[in-house]
Amino acid sequence: DDFEGGFDGAGSSFSEFEALNNSFTTWQSVNSTDLAITYSGLTPIAETKIDEKNVIFWVEKGWNALDFHPPRGALAVTISSFDVKSGEIIDTDILLNGEYFTWAHIDNEDESMIVDIENTVTHEVGHVLGLDHSSNDPFEENEKIRTATMYYATNPGITDGRSLESDDILGLQHLYPANVDAIPRPDI
């Protein structure tokens, strides 16, 4: 409900879909990786379930009543399901907390109390791709880890996570290395 006709109420001319596309493109643009993400269009699906349809949606009511009980203060969560034998991700959904936060594509300093959609979704796409948090320590001393897009926390008004830092890039390159011959996996 923070976007009318795709555009945020704060006056940005940037649509929510452009911001989401930028978040995915940020990860796909990393050099020395073999990664392809395909946009499949809009869907009326607004619930998380293992259906091999990866969706992004806002939860406008009932955030605390979700089956997995996310904290009220969580901006978003990514729910992933994977094949326990192969480790392959088979389904992943991003849920954005629209009940407790106001969202926009931040483009001026007056929006310091609004959550930037691109900043948050870029982080969540990292989870979609299989990355965990760089650190869960609120007192993290290592600046490279603390400033990574995959650091566990951000705040309204922040846009630094729209781009990737070295820790994020190294993680993606490890998970999706380019030019690697297929290594046969034993059946587990």
Beta strands, then each sheet from edge to edge (+ up, - down):
strand 1: 3-4
strand 2: 7-8
strand 3: 56-59
strand 4: 76-82
strand 5: 89-97
strand 6: 103-104
strand 7: 115-116
sheet 1: 1+ 2-
sheet 2: 3+ 5+ 4-
sheet 3: 6+ 7+
end
